Amino acid sequence: MPGHHIVDQADSLADKLIAWRRTFHQYPELSFQEFKTSQYIAQALEEIDGIEVETGIGLETSVIGTLTSGEGPTIAVRADIDALPIEEENEIDYRSQNPGMMHACGHDAHAAILLGAAVILAEQFKKNDIKGTVKFIFQPAEECIDEAGLSGSPYLVQAGAYDGVEVAIALHMCPWLPAGEVQISDGYSMANVDVFQAKIMGTGGHGAYPELGTDPTWMLGPVLQALHGIVSRKVPALEGAVISIGQIHAGTASNIIPTEVEIEGTIRSYSTEIRELLSTELNKAFSIVENLDGEYFLEIHRGEPALVNDPAVNDRILKAMYELYPKLRITKKPFGMGGEDFGYVTQKLPSSMFFLGSSLTDGVHRDLHTPTFDIDENCLPIGAAILAQTALNFLTEERTAADN
């Protein structure tokens, strides 16, 4: 199927893509609370001829559209739909109308792009003899975990949203590249993300008589040194790893030595082996307090697994990019140590995510998860076209291979 037809379709949808994206942006909803967002998506999908819509798979606010000829291979295309607890600072017509909530990670664009890909593919299914199935998965709760320690992706995986799917693809906004550029990486591309909570416990005492008790704030010093030395001295230099401390709390008054110090932080890694090493070394670092007459408590909560892009799936995405946009600039390197719960999908089946250039050229720092985040909406048709073409190529190539 000639790529220029897909580009033309995507370009013709530009106004609709922008309208969808701005509607999502104006009315953001937090993780596990995307009720109006999911209703809007379901209604938009129901207006597309040939798509069957399901809601509430795994989570109440999930939406899955299925386009199928009844036989052939199956590919899933996924977008996340939740927003962040951030007060928007942009002075724009489509500024968030929900106080303290903002689409500061591009999920509004992801959802709009996936709706666009659904429109394109539904038209292609009507015009051409395409055998196979495309599942459009609109996933809630990528940003946060619930009381069970889970985000949205594992709920959908466990509920069977990806059962029978042979390949899954997704994209993410990329504020460090302009529209017309993409970043893609084979293998480890985003990190395992674990969170730790710890306490260093002593007896405390009067500030005038420290020798009569044990001081957990004094014990904190060597523990911090040990923590910050783990990555530089225990992890091989070529491995990706980060330990960051985000919170330290202690004490109630200037003349009271506290009985405990609370510490929280994150542990990030790529490989399973380094993930285990970091947990072991974290325990060793806190155990220093036992030689200083103190005690410690440490709890590590496992978060999303690393995003591991399948090279063969990347090849399919790259082929679609070259077919559609021969002059597209492509950067091939990992995305960094951020987390992405699409990693649960890459654990289950061959999958890949790429980053789509979206930065504005106004000179304002608009990084992900900041109150000034915004995108160049010229990226929307590009994203929709690449997702649609990748899905089409997969279905036609798999069918050809099966026939042979």
C-alpha angles and dihedrals in degrees: 000000000000112000095221090069090058092047090051091050092049093047091050088056094053096107092046092047090052092047092050092047094048092048090054090046094052094050107037121174129197127243115297089009101077094124101135092036093055092046090053092049093047091051092049091050092048089059090060111090113238100020121118113208127212127180135191098034105155092340131034093241099049120114126196124185119195125201113185145160089203097252140051135049126335130226127182124212114195136198129176118226110189129105135216133253093252129126107233118235099185116115097216135133091248096047116151113280093195111084115236094010129099142163092237097151101051099255089134088061093043091055093046092049092051091051088052092050089051091054092048095048094045089056091047091051090054095047100041140042097254119167119201145043136281119197116200105204117195103190125199128210105027093145103051142033128226131226089285090058094247133124125206101277099065090049091056092044091051091047091057100254089140099037110127091015114129100189134014129197136184141166137215134204113258114206094181093063128056125239108282094045132086138190122214134167138189118230123352107023106151131023143263103248120208128170126211133199119192142173129203108204131200135151098263120204147169115332090228094057109040092155090069094064144021120268118216091191089062090048089052092069099067090037091057091048090052093046094051091047096056097083095041097044109023104036121072109254094240094054123093113241139144134179114189128180113215105171138029119176129179143144141016105221141020095247099045122085103216123238094224146015121214121211131184131181149136133264118206130185143148108221128054090234094056090044089058093043092054092052091050093048092047089059091049092051093054093043088070088084091067089070089051095056093262138113133220142203121204129181124180119197114203112226132182119332123244119284105246113188116211110233093216091053089047089054089057092049092047091049089054091048093052092047094050103033112019091179095049111131111231126196116197112204138099118283095232140251097315119118130245124179091214079087088084088061093047087054091055104043142355104295143152142193126200131194117239118211110245110153122140120229098226095105094244117132103244105171123164115281094021126121091241097052114137136144143228100251091209085085093066099079090043091056094046092049094049093049092047095046092047090052092047092049091050094051095046095043094047090049092050091049091049092050090052 
